[in-house]
Amino acid sequence: MTTPLRLGTRGSALAMAQSGHVAEALTAATGREVELVEVVTAGDRSMAPVHRLGVGVFVSALRDALTAGAIDFAVHSYKDLPSADAPGLHVAAVPPRQDPRDALITRDGRTLAELPPGARVGTGALRRIAQLHALGMQLEVTPIRGNVGTRLGRVLGPDADLDAIVLARAGLARLGQTDVITETLDPMLMLPAPAQGALAVECRIDDQDMVELLAVLDHAPSRAAVIAERALLATLEAGCSAPVAAYGVLAEGEPTDEGDVVQEIYLRGAVISPDGTRDLRLSRTGTPADAAEIGKALAAELLELGADSILGQEGHAGPGTQQFGSTE
Ligand SMILES: NCc1[nH]cc(CCC(=O)O)c1CC(=O)O
């Protein structure tokens, strides 16, 4: 009998749900038993706005446990990972991604377009705040934090004080709560965070057995999309709490003259000032093998249009440093 593999996870309902799904998938594919080990992170203990908490509050405790050998692997929400690689660690799998779009939940069932001026919309991420302002609908955007249940309470609970909230559809999907969604937002209006809806399954780079075992969970199209989105973010030297959005989609391109169907990646990226007055959005296509280059090239185009001055406005960390952390 082999010993169970130790999967480190945060204790939030969302983290437990996504770790549980990965554990089940790994057991189904390999027959290996998986044991969940709860790791408490600084981000779980604090209620401060996350863009003020800064560096990796939800991630570093899990990574420390992994490096120390207390756990064999960890599952992260990929969008919460800093864009720089962690020394000695390796993302061994990107499982099939959930729908990466953002979701709107309203108190009275109105859609985004139906919200009146002055409607109170809660969200924590600068990226979402910026895009809500950019709609020019005079929404009153209110910062919120807390786990998914707490945030839903602000709009659906007995003491609801907001007209609407925006959060990742993927989180609700993993919790089996998509029935609360009023509207899944069009990425042309609300472009998701880089890597939203994707998971990163991480292990120690020198743990060859785990690297090989976890590879069964990898989904190449999801990985390619995430690579492109995160290359854009890294090139902008921004982090998950910056007002940067990116969405990569793999699709079949136009058939070649010989009639061959090839995969194409379509990447859309945006940098928007928190007040919504400066709004840069561009897209680009290429082949999935060039995912990282497409992200870098799109970031370079955004920089040419002045993206750095927008990012500078909200305390851009500058070259060599990484500002990141869970945005909601
Ligand atoms: N930053 C918090 C966070 N990290 C991952 C998710 C869930 C969705 C995902 O996996 O992208 C959420 C919640 C949210 O943004 O509403």
The ligand as an SDF file (V2000), in Angstrom:
LIG
                    3D

 16 16  0  0  0  0  0  0  0  0999 V2000
   -9.1120   36.6690   -6.0400 N   0  0  0  0  0  0  0  0  0  0  0  0
   -9.9930   35.8200   -5.3570 C   0  0  0  0  0  0  0  0  0  0  0  0
  -10.3440   34.6790   -6.1950 C   0  0  0  0  0  0  0  0  0  0  0  0
   -9.3930   33.8390   -6.6070 N   0  0  0  0  0  0  0  0  0  0  0  0
   -9.9940   32.8770   -7.3520 C   0  0  0  0  0  0  0  0  0  0  0  0
  -11.3480   33.1340   -7.3800 C   0  0  0  0  0  0  0  0  0  0  0  0
  -12.3100   32.2510   -8.0300 C   0  0  0  0  0  0  0  0  0  0  0  0
  -12.2750   32.1860   -9.4940 C   0  0  0  0  0  0  0  0  0  0  0  0
  -11.0100   31.7780  -10.1610 C   0  0  0  0  0  0  0  0  0  0  0  0
  -10.5220   30.6470   -9.9840 O   0  0  0  0  0  0  0  0  0  0  0  0
  -10.5170   32.5700  -10.9390 O   0  0  0  0  0  0  0  0  0  0  0  0
  -11.5920   34.2950   -6.6460 C   0  0  0  0  0  0  0  0  0  0  0  0
  -12.8890   34.9330   -6.3860 C   0  0  0  0  0  0  0  0  0  0  0  0
  -13.2850   36.0370   -7.3250 C   0  0  0  0  0  0  0  0  0  0  0  0
  -12.4660   36.6690   -7.9720 O   0  0  0  0  0  0  0  0  0  0  0  0
  -14.4890   36.3280   -7.3810 O   0  0  0  0  0  0  0  0  0  0  0  0
  1  2  1  0
  2  3  1  0
  3  4  1  0
  3 12  2  0
  4  5  1  0
  5  6  2  0
  6  7  1  0
  6 12  1  0
  7  8  1  0
  8  9  1  0
  9 10  2  0
  9 11  1  0
 12 13  1  0
 13 14  1  0
 14 15  2  0
 14 16  1  0
M  END
$$$$
